[in-house]
């Protein structure tokens, strides 16, 4: 959690966000995984539709957002970012895209380290492009393994791909 918060604080600074916004970015990074190690059975009771059917490993985001909401946090973009940080969302604002990317690019992750480092470096200036590249990698990974795709991921992909031409059958 701390690494994501520090990464987001750095990105906010590099993007020229205000001091208050930088604190908000750091806070979302520190809080997004607050319930990650909790029992999924316990978390399921906190999560409301449409996210209550998520696998246990990803319930922590919406559960943390619900807990924060109950504790008086009313920043809708902040709560949405936490709820959907593992899935992606077509409704992300800048904060949501940043958390989605930072969670995936968290320093210390051991897979594809050079690629991740490059994306981390580009993210402050190319946040949407980096988020799209991460999402493409996630979708590709799931497709290669014949695993299902969540509608939230597909909707985010379509939002990030707006304006791109639709493929014709002859392109395959």
Backbone bond lengths (Angstrom), bond angles and torsions (degrees), N, CA, C in turn:
res aa  C-N    CA-C-N  psi(-1)  N-CA   C-N-CA  omega(-1)  CA-C   N-CA-C  phi
1 X - - - 1.449 - - 1.519 110.67 -
2 X 1.312 116.50 -45.21 1.451 120.26 -177.19 1.526 111.36 -62.43
3 X 1.337 116.82 -38.74 1.466 119.46 -179.38 1.520 111.18 -64.38
4 X 1.312 117.17 -38.16 1.463 120.49 178.68 1.529 109.80 -68.24
5 X 1.312 117.21 -42.33 1.463 120.59 177.67 1.517 112.19 -61.17
6 X 1.320 116.57 -43.11 1.466 120.23 178.67 1.524 111.30 -66.63
7 X 1.319 116.47 -39.77 1.462 120.36 178.18 1.526 110.50 -62.96
8 X 1.317 116.41 -45.17 1.464 119.73 179.92 1.528 111.75 -65.85
9 X 1.314 117.40 -38.00 1.469 120.04 176.74 1.529 110.09 -61.23
10 X 1.327 116.11 -41.41 1.462 120.60 177.99 1.526 110.90 -64.07
11 X 1.323 116.56 -45.47 1.465 119.46 179.45 1.524 111.27 -62.05
12 X 1.320 117.17 -42.27 1.466 120.26 179.58 1.530 110.16 -60.65
13 X 1.320 116.06 -43.32 1.467 120.26 178.51 1.523 110.47 -62.04
14 X 1.332 116.40 -46.29 1.466 120.89 -178.32 1.525 112.23 -66.62
15 X 1.312 117.19 -26.67 1.468 121.56 178.33 1.530 111.83 -83.14
16 X 1.323 116.19 -10.82 1.459 119.35 -178.49 1.518 113.61 81.42
17 X 1.332 116.36 23.44 1.468 119.57 177.15 1.534 108.86 -66.33
18 X 1.308 116.70 156.87 1.460 120.61 177.68 1.525 109.82 -64.68
19 X 1.313 116.02 164.26 1.461 119.86 178.09 1.530 110.79 -59.99
20 X 1.323 116.41 -42.57 1.470 120.27 179.52 1.527 110.77 -62.69
21 X 1.316 116.84 -40.96 1.465 119.77 179.29 1.524 110.57 -68.43
22 X 1.316 117.17 -36.51 1.464 120.55 175.98 1.522 111.76 -61.16
23 X 1.312 116.21 -39.39 1.473 120.66 176.80 1.525 109.71 -65.33
24 X 1.310 116.46 -41.17 1.472 121.30 178.34 1.530 110.38 -62.58
25 X 1.326 117.15 -43.49 1.465 120.94 178.75 1.525 110.02 -62.48
26 X 1.319 117.09 -44.72 1.469 120.16 178.72 1.526 110.36 -62.61
27 X 1.320 116.88 -40.94 1.467 120.86 -178.76 1.525 111.55 -63.01
28 X 1.321 117.72 -43.47 1.467 119.34 179.86 1.527 109.90 -64.03
29 X 1.317 116.40 -35.33 1.458 120.27 177.22 1.514 112.96 -67.69
30 X 1.309 116.38 -36.78 1.465 120.40 179.87 1.528 112.21 -75.53
31 X 1.323 117.37 -29.51 1.468 120.64 -173.00 1.527 115.07 -97.97
32 X 1.314 118.36 -16.54 1.468 119.96 -171.02 1.528 113.50 -61.17
33 X 1.303 118.32 -31.76 1.468 121.75 -178.84 1.530 112.43 -107.64
34 X 1.313 117.08 21.30 1.467 120.81 -174.83 1.527 112.86 -55.96
35 X 1.320 117.52 -30.27 1.470 120.86 -177.81 1.529 112.48 -110.98
36 X 1.305 117.24 15.33 1.470 121.48 -175.70 1.528 113.28 -56.78
37 X 1.308 117.84 -34.98 1.460 120.86 -175.84 1.528 113.62 -94.70
38 X 1.317 116.73 6.24 1.465 120.46 178.43 1.530 110.62 -77.35
39 X 1.302 115.50 159.26 1.459 122.05 178.20 1.532 110.00 -64.41
40 X 1.343 117.76 123.30 1.468 119.91 -179.35 1.531 113.26 -57.08
41 X 1.314 117.35 -33.13 1.461 119.56 177.99 1.517 111.85 -61.78
42 X 1.305 116.01 -38.43 1.463 120.98 177.63 1.531 110.91 -70.75
43 X 1.321 115.81 -39.16 1.467 120.09 -178.72 1.525 111.86 -67.34
44 X 1.322 116.07 -35.89 1.468 119.60 -176.63 1.529 110.95 -56.23
45 X 1.314 116.83 -34.57 1.458 120.37 178.85 1.518 113.88 -68.01
46 X 1.323 117.38 -19.27 1.465 121.40 179.35 1.527 112.81 -88.23
47 X 1.320 116.19 -21.74 1.463 121.06 -170.14 1.525 110.54 -92.17
48 X 1.312 114.52 134.47 1.463 121.21 -178.75 1.528 110.33 -103.48
49 X 1.339 116.61 158.40 1.464 119.59 175.85 1.532 110.01 -56.10
50 X 1.286 118.31 147.64 1.457 129.07 9.21 1.527 113.99 -92.12
51 X 1.315 118.12 8.46 1.461 120.12 -174.20 1.524 113.64 -98.11
52 X 1.304 118.18 2.32 1.463 120.89 -176.78 1.528 113.20 -72.88
53 X 1.328 117.17 -9.66 1.467 120.04 179.01 1.531 112.68 -98.16
54 X 1.312 117.29 8.31 1.465 120.61 -179.17 1.523 111.17 -66.30
55 X 1.332 116.34 153.17 1.465 118.91 172.28 1.527 109.90 -61.09
56 X 1.310 116.11 152.72 1.456 121.70 -176.02 1.516 115.01 -52.64
57 X 1.332 117.27 -36.64 1.466 120.60 -176.31 1.525 113.76 -66.59
58 X 1.314 117.99 -19.32 1.465 119.45 -177.81 1.530 113.46 -114.24
59 X 1.304 116.75 9.35 1.468 120.01 176.95 1.527 112.54 -71.52
60 X 1.327 117.12 -19.68 1.462 119.95 -173.67 1.526 113.29 -61.47
61 X 1.328 117.88 -33.45 1.465 120.16 -179.52 1.513 112.39 -65.54
62 X 1.336 117.34 -58.62 1.458 117.38 179.17 1.530 113.11 -63.63
63 X 1.321 117.30 -31.43 1.470 119.60 177.97 1.529 110.55 -67.60
64 X 1.326 116.82 -41.51 1.469 119.98 178.30 1.524 110.48 -63.69
65 X 1.324 116.61 -41.64 1.464 119.78 178.59 1.526 110.65 -62.89
66 X 1.310 116.23 -41.51 1.464 119.84 179.34 1.527 110.78 -64.03
67 X 1.324 116.41 -41.68 1.466 120.54 178.07 1.530 110.49 -62.62
68 X 1.327 116.68 -44.35 1.463 120.28 178.90 1.527 110.90 -63.08
69 X 1.327 116.08 -40.54 1.469 120.94 177.75 1.528 109.82 -60.22
70 X 1.320 115.45 -45.06 1.470 120.77 179.20 1.529 110.99 -62.75
71 X 1.327 116.29 -32.79 1.464 121.30 -179.51 1.527 113.01 -84.00
72 X 1.336 116.93 4.92 1.454 120.09 172.88 1.514 116.68 106.23
73 X 1.315 118.43 -0.11 1.466 119.87 176.57 1.524 107.54 -73.35
74 X 1.325 116.18 127.31 1.466 119.35 -177.86 1.526 113.02 -124.83
75 X 1.305 117.19 17.51 1.461 123.08 178.20 1.533 107.70 -80.68
76 X 1.322 116.40 100.53 1.468 121.35 -173.01 1.529 112.44 -59.73
77 X 1.325 117.72 -43.11 1.468 119.73 -179.42 1.531 110.77 -64.55
78 X 1.307 117.02 -41.00 1.462 123.62 178.74 1.531 110.29 -60.99
79 X 1.321 116.21 -48.81 1.464 120.97 -178.92 1.526 111.55 -67.02
80 X 1.319 116.94 -38.46 1.466 120.55 178.39 1.529 110.42 -65.00
81 X 1.323 116.49 -41.40 1.467 120.62 178.79 1.525 110.40 -58.99
82 X 1.313 116.96 -45.04 1.464 120.67 179.99 1.528 110.64 -66.75
83 X 1.318 117.03 -44.23 1.468 120.44 -178.82 1.520 112.54 -58.22
84 X 1.315 116.84 -40.98 1.465 121.49 -170.54 1.526 114.05 -108.77
85 X 1.321 118.25 13.04 1.464 119.05 -173.24 1.522 113.67 -63.23
86 X 1.314 119.11 -24.83 1.465 120.35 178.77 1.524 112.58 -89.92
87 X 1.318 117.27 -20.56 1.466 121.92 -174.73 1.514 113.65 -100.47
88 X 1.317 115.49 -38.25 1.450 121.35 -167.86 1.515 109.05 93.32
89 X 1.327 115.68 160.61 1.457 120.16 -178.72 1.520 110.15 -157.59
90 X 1.316 115.51 138.21 1.465 120.23 175.39 1.525 110.74 -67.98
91 X 1.308 116.56 -17.58 1.456 121.45 -176.45 1.526 113.62 -96.58
92 X 1.321 117.36 8.70 1.461 119.59 177.57 1.519 110.85 -60.39
93 X 1.323 114.32 142.03 1.451 121.51 163.16 1.521 106.88 -94.39
94 X 1.301 116.34 -170.19 1.460 120.34 -179.14 1.523 111.35 -57.11
95 X 1.316 117.13 -42.06 1.463 120.85 -179.66 1.527 111.25 -61.16
96 X 1.306 117.88 -41.46 1.458 121.45 179.37 1.518 112.29 -64.68
97 X 1.335 116.39 -44.80 1.463 119.06 177.39 1.527 110.49 -62.54
98 X 1.324 116.15 -38.94 1.466 119.81 -179.89 1.526 110.90 -64.72
99 X 1.327 117.69 -45.21 1.462 119.87 179.75 1.527 110.89 -66.15
100 X 1.314 117.33 -42.83 1.464 121.55 177.44 1.529 109.96 -54.22
101 X 1.327 115.99 -47.36 1.467 120.51 -178.57 1.526 111.29 -70.23
102 X 1.317 116.98 -46.69 1.469 120.23 -176.28 1.522 111.61 -63.95
103 X 1.314 117.41 -37.05 1.462 120.15 178.89 1.530 110.21 -62.67
104 X 1.308 116.64 -40.71 1.465 121.23 179.03 1.528 111.48 -72.47
105 X 1.312 116.32 -34.84 1.464 121.59 -173.46 1.523 113.54 -97.00
106 X 1.295 116.45 7.99 1.463 121.98 -177.98 1.529 111.40 -44.70
107 X 1.323 117.30 125.85 1.470 119.27 176.78 1.531 110.41 -56.75
108 X 1.310 115.30 141.54 1.457 120.23 -179.89 1.515 113.64 103.94
109 X 1.323 117.09 -15.32 1.470 118.65 175.83 1.523 107.89 -70.27
110 X 1.307 116.69 138.11 1.462 121.73 -170.24 1.528 115.26 -94.38
111 X 1.296 118.51 -3.68 1.461 119.82 -178.42 1.527 110.22 -94.41
112 X 1.309 116.12 133.24 1.467 122.80 174.95 1.532 111.13 47.46
113 X 1.306 115.29 53.96 1.463 121.22 -172.07 1.524 113.58 -60.05
114 X 1.323 117.88 -42.41 1.468 119.74 -178.59 1.523 111.44 -66.05
115 X 1.317 116.13 -42.56 1.466 120.85 178.45 1.525 109.79 -61.63
116 X 1.328 116.04 -46.84 1.468 119.92 179.57 1.528 111.48 -62.46
117 X 1.316 116.87 -41.10 1.470 119.99 179.46 1.529 110.51 -61.51
118 X 1.316 116.59 -40.99 1.464 120.25 177.71 1.519 112.15 -63.25
119 X 1.317 116.12 -42.14 1.466 119.75 177.92 1.526 110.83 -65.91
120 X 1.324 116.90 -40.49 1.476 120.39 177.77 1.524 110.66 -57.86
121 X 1.312 115.78 -42.13 1.462 120.39 -178.81 1.529 111.31 -67.13
122 X 1.315 116.87 -38.59 1.471 121.46 -178.09 1.523 113.64 -77.80
123 X 1.317 117.50 -25.29 1.466 121.96 -168.81 1.531 115.14 -53.74
124 X 1.317 120.31 -44.83 1.467 117.25 -177.37 1.532 113.52 -58.45
125 X 1.307 116.91 -35.73 1.465 120.93 -178.20 1.526 113.12 -92.46
126 X 1.311 117.19 -24.76 1.468 121.69 -173.73 1.528 110.73 -128.94
127 X 1.314 116.97 47.05 1.462 120.94 -170.41 1.527 113.02 -56.59
128 X 1.309 117.80 -47.47 1.467 119.26 -177.78 1.527 111.67 -67.89
129 X 1.312 117.20 -38.94 1.462 120.22 177.31 1.516 111.98 -64.57
130 X 1.316 116.39 -40.26 1.466 120.63 177.95 1.524 110.05 -67.05
131 X 1.325 117.13 -43.50 1.472 120.08 177.95 1.527 110.32 -60.03
132 X 1.319 116.77 -40.31 1.466 120.36 179.32 1.526 110.87 -65.96
133 X 1.315 117.11 -40.25 1.463 120.59 178.83 1.532 111.16 -64.60
134 X 1.310 116.62 -40.85 1.470 120.91 177.00 1.522 109.85 -63.59
135 X 1.316 116.07 -47.00 1.462 120.15 -179.22 1.526 110.86 -62.14
136 X 1.321 117.32 -40.53 1.468 120.48 177.68 1.528 110.37 -60.87
137 X 1.318 116.71 -41.70 1.470 120.29 179.04 1.523 110.65 -64.63
138 X 1.317 116.79 -41.74 1.473 120.04 179.26 1.524 111.14 -65.25
139 X 1.317 116.36 -46.34 1.465 120.13 179.88 1.530 109.64 -62.69
140 X 1.321 117.08 -44.41 1.460 120.58 178.40 1.518 112.16 -59.29
141 X 1.312 116.38 -42.58 1.466 121.61 178.51 1.528 110.48 -59.16
142 X 1.316 116.21 -46.73 1.466 120.20 -179.07 1.528 111.51 -66.69
143 X 1.323 116.81 -42.44 1.464 120.10 179.74 1.528 111.64 -63.61
144 X 1.329 116.42 -42.50 1.469 120.15 179.50 1.522 111.95 -59.66
145 X 1.305 116.77 -27.73 1.460 121.26 -177.69 1.526 112.65 -101.23
146 X 1.325 116.33 5.84 1.458 120.41 178.32 1.517 113.64 67.33
147 X 1.327 116.43 27.82 1.461 120.28 -177.41 1.523 110.40 -95.64
148 X 1.314 117.26 155.95 1.471 120.05 -177.51 1.529 111.89 -71.24
149 X 1.309 114.07 155.92 1.462 121.76 176.05 1.524 108.60 -109.35
150 X 1.304 115.69 137.38 1.460 120.62 176.09 1.528 109.10 -77.40
151 X 1.321 117.02 143.64 1.471 118.95 178.66 1.523 112.56 -60.69
152 X 1.324 117.39 -30.71 1.468 119.76 179.79 1.525 111.07 -60.54
153 X 1.329 116.40 -40.04 1.466 120.34 179.75 1.528 110.66 -67.17
154 X 1.316 116.56 -42.58 1.467 119.84 179.76 1.528 111.15 -66.26
155 X 1.311 116.65 -39.66 1.465 119.95 178.25 1.526 110.91 -65.51
156 X 1.332 116.87 -38.30 1.462 120.08 176.72 1.525 109.77 -65.18
157 X 1.325 116.42 -43.29 1.466 120.19 178.14 1.530 110.29 -57.18
158 X 1.321 115.91 -47.31 1.466 119.46 -178.86 1.523 111.35 -62.77
159 X 1.316 117.45 -38.62 1.468 119.55 177.28 1.525 110.51 -63.74
160 X 1.324 116.79 -45.16 1.460 120.25 -178.38 1.524 112.35 -70.95
161 X 1.323 116.75 -16.22 1.467 121.39 -178.56 1.519 112.52 -103.22
162 X 1.314 118.06 7.27 1.467 120.50 179.92 1.519 109.89 -54.77
163 X 1.321 114.78 136.54 1.452 120.31 179.61 1.518 113.81 91.03
164 X 1.318 116.93 -11.80 1.464 120.19 177.39 1.528 108.35 -80.71
165 X 1.323 117.67 144.47 1.470 118.80 179.66 1.522 111.47 -69.94
166 X 1.302 115.25 146.81 1.457 122.38 176.43 1.523 108.54 -73.62
167 X 1.313 117.23 142.98 1.464 121.24 -179.31 1.524 110.44 -73.89
168 X 1.312 115.31 143.41 1.464 119.48 173.01 1.524 108.15 -97.24
169 X 1.310 115.55 162.84 1.464 120.09 -178.48 1.523 111.67 -59.94
170 X 1.323 117.69 -28.94 1.466 120.01 -177.96 1.528 112.85 -74.94
171 X 1.323 117.93 -8.43 1.464 120.22 179.02 1.522 112.45 -80.50
172 X 1.310 117.42 -8.29 1.470 119.98 -176.26 1.501 111.20 -96.97
